Amino acid sequence: MTVAFVGIGSNLGNSIETVRGAFAELDALPHTRVVKQSSLYRSAPIGYAKQPDFVNAVAQLETGLPAERLLAELQEIETRHGRERSFANAPRTLDLDLLLFGSGALSGPGLTVPHPRMHQRAFVLRPLHELAPHAAIPGIGTVRRCMEETMEQTVEKIA
């Protein structure tokens, strides 16, 4: 089994319920279980600002799936929720990002782990810190150190 962390975000529809439901959907994936889930956080959008705030969280998984298959399963869940990729940083019903997979880095067509820019985003780091403050982001540093460097970003714990 491999430990993986998945970032969850939503800003369309009932985002709180969507994010809470995503934990159950992740737990239902083949050969996978959610072992920890973070609190929910509210954050302002990055990039395209004319959209609602996001609700974000992180799930810690144990999975027997290879990274590529796990990513495909995450994208299938997004599709079931009506996720559209109309433009970069667009509003979304559900966004599932494979943040970390095991202790290494992966790079291939459509898959980069650790997730690019995760170390610069407080909406990822705060919930991840809740679950694994000492986790290493390969090639970057610890979650704790990265979180300290993003303290100026506003992220509000909501549930």
C-alpha positions in Angstrom: 0.0 0.0 0.0 1.2 3.5 -0.8 0.3 6.6 1.2 -1.1 9.3 -1.1 -2.5 12.8 -0.4 -5.4 14.2 -2.5 -6.4 17.9 -2.5 -10.1 18.5 -2.8 -11.7 21.8 -3.9 -15.0 23.1 -5.0 -16.6 26.5 -5.6 -19.8 25.7 -7.6 -23.0 24.4 -6.1 -23.1 23.2 -2.5 -19.3 23.1 -2.1 -19.3 22.0 1.5 -21.4 19.0 0.8 -19.5 18.2 -2.4 -16.2 18.2 -0.5 -17.6 16.1 2.3 -19.0 13.7 -0.2 -15.7 13.5 -2.0 -14.1 11.8 1.1 -16.6 9.0 0.8 -16.1 8.7 -3.0 -12.3 8.4 -2.5 -12.9 5.8 0.2 -14.9 3.8 -2.3 -12.1 3.6 -4.9 -10.8 0.1 -5.6 -7.9 -1.0 -3.3 -8.0 2.4 -1.6 -9.1 3.8 1.8 -9.2 7.2 3.3 -7.2 7.0 6.6 -7.4 10.7 7.5 -9.4 13.7 6.3 -8.7 17.4 7.1 -11.0 20.1 8.2 -12.6 22.2 5.5 -11.2 25.6 4.6 -12.4 28.6 2.6 -10.0 30.4 0.3 -10.2 33.1 -2.3 -9.7 32.0 -5.9 -6.3 32.4 -7.5 -5.8 33.5 -11.1 -9.3 34.2 -12.3 -10.8 36.2 -9.5 -14.4 36.7 -10.7 -15.7 33.6 -9.1 -16.9 32.3 -5.7 -14.5 31.4 -2.9 -13.4 27.8 -2.7 -13.9 25.1 -0.1 -10.8 23.0 0.2 -9.6 20.0 2.1 -7.1 17.1 1.9 -7.5 13.4 2.2 -4.8 11.0 3.2 -5.2 7.7 1.4 -3.7 4.2 1.5 -3.9 2.8 -2.0 -2.8 -0.3 -3.9 -3.4 1.5 -7.2 -0.5 2.8 -9.2 -0.3 6.6 -9.4 -1.6 6.7 -13.0 -4.6 4.6 -12.2 -5.3 6.7 -9.1 -5.2 9.9 -11.2 -7.6 8.3 -13.7 -10.0 7.4 -10.9 -9.8 11.0 -9.5 -10.6 12.4 -12.9 -13.6 10.0 -13.3 -15.0 11.3 -10.0 -14.6 14.9 -11.2 -16.4 14.0 -14.5 -19.3 12.5 -12.5 -19.6 15.8 -10.7 -19.8 17.8 -14.0 -16.2 19.1 -13.9 -15.4 21.2 -17.0 -12.0 22.4 -17.9 -13.0 25.5 -19.9 -10.0 27.6 -19.0 -7.2 27.8 -16.5 -8.3 28.5 -12.9 -12.0 28.3 -14.0 -14.8 27.7 -11.4 -15.3 24.0 -10.7 -17.8 21.7 -9.2 -15.1 19.4 -7.9 -11.3 19.4 -8.3 -9.2 16.4 -7.1 -5.5 16.8 -7.2 -2.9 14.1 -6.5 -0.6 16.0 -4.3 1.8 13.4 -3.0 2.2 9.7 -3.9 4.6 7.8 -1.6 7.8 9.5 -0.9 9.1 10.1 -4.4 8.6 12.3 -7.4 6.8 11.2 -10.5 6.7 12.8 -13.9 4.9 11.6 -17.0 2.2 12.5 -19.5 -0.5 14.3 -17.5 1.0 13.4 -14.1 3.4 15.4 -12.0 4.0 14.5 -8.3 4.4 16.4 -6.2 1.7 18.5 -7.6 3.2 21.7 -9.1 2.9 24.8 -7.0 1.3 22.9 -4.1 4.2 24.3 -1.9 3.1 27.8 -2.7 -0.6 27.4 -2.0 -1.9 27.9 1.6 -5.2 26.3 0.6 -3.3 23.1 0.1 -0.7 23.4 2.8 -3.0 24.2 5.7 -5.2 21.1 5.4 -2.2 19.0 4.5 -0.3 20.3 7.6 -3.3 19.1 9.7 -2.7 15.6 8.5 1.0 15.4 8.0 3.0 18.4 9.2 6.4 16.6 8.8 5.7 15.1 5.4 8.3 15.9 2.8 7.4 17.5 -0.5 10.1 15.9 -2.8 12.6 18.5 -4.0 11.0 21.3 -1.9 11.0 20.6 1.9 8.6 19.8 4.6 4.9 20.7 4.7 5.5 22.7 7.9 8.3 24.8 6.3 6.3 25.5 3.2 3.2 26.4 5.2 5.2 29.0 7.2 6.2 30.6 3.9 2.5 31.1 2.9 1.2 32.6 6.1 0.3 35.8 4.4 -2.3 34.0 2.3 -5.8 34.1 3.8 -7.3 30.7 4.4 -10.2 30.3 6.9 -11.0 27.0 8.7 -14.8 26.6 8.4 -15.6 23.0 9.5 
